[in-house]
Amino acid sequence: MSKPKIAICDFTDCEGCQVQIISLREKLLDLEKHFDIVDWRLVQAKKEKGPYFATLVEGTPITPSEIETLKYFREQSKYIFGLGSCASLAGIPGIISKENREKWYKIIYGAGYKPQGIDALPIQAFVKVDFLIHGCPVGQEQLVRFFEELMAGQTPSYRNYSVCFECKVEGNPCRLVEKKPCLGPITQAGCKAVCVSGGSACYGCFGLRTEPNIRALLTILNNITDKKEIERYFTMFLSRTEEYQKIVKPNL
């Protein structure tokens, strides 16, 4: 009996999430007993055409050819899964708005550069996506959990609690109580609060949790810092979300 075929493709990104898959090492070999990875540019020469059982997409499609490639994989795949924050939230490429992109192209590459990039949007702006594996980069524990659920015939599921819960588990003092900005209360868990544990804030790279109370967090943040700093926190990863456009941006 043939194994389900999986493709892994990438667009504009740092490829860090794919490196996390490779870093599974022996566990990846165990997973391959259940799936046949037939198209993975980063690590193999072979490339089989679809249809595929599933395609994992890393990165943000910012050129017309990348968008067409994404649509091809959607047509050829039973399931499409976003891999990491660039795919699910537009990530770092999404920090620059469409209006400012041409200006920064000229500053970085020179006036003679002819850009191909149009805009940076999450992959669900172009195709139906079945599940998003969040993180910048994704965590190995997340990846194993995702693959195991897939192998068991289950629908991958999101955690229904925020990063704050994981901060408690890790023994971190609350940044907001210490009058330091943090997006942990509205951010989906799964990262084990790695940034806060390392002395940084949570910038929301795991995306918004279910029913995030953004207005309450904005009230707290306005008592801690100024609007420019609040905008910097939200636009690191969340500027392309509907919630940012409807709730955060009008109040900054």
N, C-alpha and C positions, 0 to 999 in steps of 0.2 A: 504494500500500500504506500503510495507516494505521500511525502510529507507536505504540509501547507507551505506555499512559497511566500517568502517575505522579501520586500525591497526596502532599502534604506537610502534616501536621497537627501541632498543638502543644497541650500541656496546661499544667501548672504549671511555668513556666520563666522565663528572662530573655530568650528568643528570640535569644540570642547565636549559637547554632549556625546558625540560619536566616540571620542577618546574614552569617555566613561564606560561605554559599552565594551570597548576593547579591554578596559581595565578589569572587567569581570573575570578575565582569564579563564581558569578552569570551569567556572560557573557558566561562562559563555559556551564552552564546549558541551556542557551538559544540556544547555538549552537548545543547541543545534541538533541534538538527537531528536527533537520534536519538531523543529522547523528547518526548512531549507532556505538559507539566505542566498538568493540568486542574483541580486543586483545591489552591490555596495561599492561604489567607486573608490572609497577611501582605502579599502583593504584588499580588494580582489580584482582580478582581471576579467573574470567571467561576468557576463551580463545577459540574462535571459529576459525575453519580453513577457508581458503579462498574458493572461490575467494573474493577479496575485491575491493571496489570502489577505495580506495586509501590507501597507507601506508606512514606514516611519519617516516623518519629514522633519529635518532639522533646518533652521534658518528662516529668514524672511525673503519672500520673493519680491524683488524690487525692480526687475526688468521685465519687458514683455515676454521674452523667451522663458524666463523662470516661471512666470505665471502660466504659460502654456504647458510647460513641463509638469507643473503641479496639477493642472486639469487633466493631463494625460494619466497620471498616476491615480487620480480620483476615479476616472472612468475604468481603469484596469483593476481596481482594488475593491475587495469586499469591505475593508475597513481602512480608514486613514487615521493615523495617530500623529499628533504634534509632539515633537521631541524638544523640550527646552523652551526658555522664555522668548527666544527670537521667533520661533514658530507660533507660540501661543499668544504672545503679547506684542510682537514686533521688536521686543528686546532693545538692545543698544542701537541698532539701526533706526528704530522708531523715535529716538530722542530728537532727531532733526526733523522738523516739519517739512511737508511738501513745499511750502512757500520758501523756506530757507535753504533747501537742498542745493539749488543751483549756485547760490552765493558761496556755500562751503566747498562745493566742487572747485570753483575758481580759486578760492583761497588755498586749498590743499594741493590741487593738481595743476594750477595755472590756467590762464585765460584761454589757451589753445585746446584744452581738454574737452572732448565731446562726450558728455555723460550719457549712459544708457538707463540709469536708474530713474524711475518715475516717482515712487513713494514707497515707504515701508509700512506695511500693514500685516497683521497676523493672518495666518493661512485661512482661517475661517471667514475672512472677508471675501475669499474667492471660491471656496469649495466647502461642502459639508464635511465636518470633522467629527469623528466618532468619540475621540477621547484626547485630552491634552495631558502630557506628562510634563509637569512644570519644573522650573529650576534653572539656575544659571551658574554652573551647569546642573543637569539632572543628577540626582543622587543614585549611587549604586543600589542601595536598599530599595529605592523606588522602582528602579528598573527590574530588579529581581521579582518584586511584588507584582509588577505589571505583567511580566512574562508568565509568571506562575498562574495568575488569574486567567490569562489568555489560554494557557495550556489546559486549564481545568474547564474551559468552555464558559467561563464567567465573564460578565461585563465588567471591565475595570472600573473601580469606584474611587471617588474623591474622599478625603478625610473631611468630616463635618465639623471641624474645630479649627481654631486659629493658631498662629505661631506663639501666642501668649501661653497656651497650654504647654507647649514644648519648652518655653523659657522657664516655666515653673519646674518642669521635670529636670532641666539642666541646672537648676539652682541659680539662675540669673536674677539680679535685682531688676525691677521694672524701670525702664528708661523714662517712661512718662512720669512716674512718681518722682524720679530724679530730675524732672524738668528738661528732659532730652527728647528730641523728636524721634518718632518710631512709627512704622506702619504695621507693626505686629498684630494689633487687634482686628484689622480688616483683611489680613493676609492668610491664605490657606496654609495649613500646616503641612509638614512632610520633610522639612529641611533640618529638623532637630535644632532649630534656632542657631545655626552655625555662625551667622554673622554677628548676632548679639553676643554669643559666647566668646567671639573673638574681639569684642570691644566696639563693634560697629552697630549701626542701626539696621532695622529691617526696612528694605526699600520695596518690598512687595514682589520679588521675582517669581514667587509661586502663584501669583495671580490672586484675585479677590476670593475670599471665602463666600459661602452661601449667605445671602442676605447681610452683607456687611453694613454696619452702622457708621457710614462715612461722615454724616453730619455731626454725630457726637464726637468723633475723632477730630474733626476740623475745629470744633469748639475748644477742645483740649489743646490742640496745636497752636491755635491763635493766642492762647494764654502763655505759651512757651516761647514762641519765636515769631518772626515776621512773615508776611505773605510770600515774599520772594523765596525764602528758605523752604516754606511749605510746598511751593510749586516745584522746587528742585527735587524734593523727596518724591513727589507724585510722578514727575515726568521722567524719572529714571527708568521705570518699567510700565507705568500704568496710563500714560498719556493717550494711548490708542483704545482705551476701554470706554464703553458707553457711559459708565459711572463717572469717569473723570470729566467727560464732555458735558454731562447733564448736572452734576452735583459740585464737583471740585472747581472746575474752571470758572463758572459764573460767580463763585464766591471768593475768587482771588483777585 
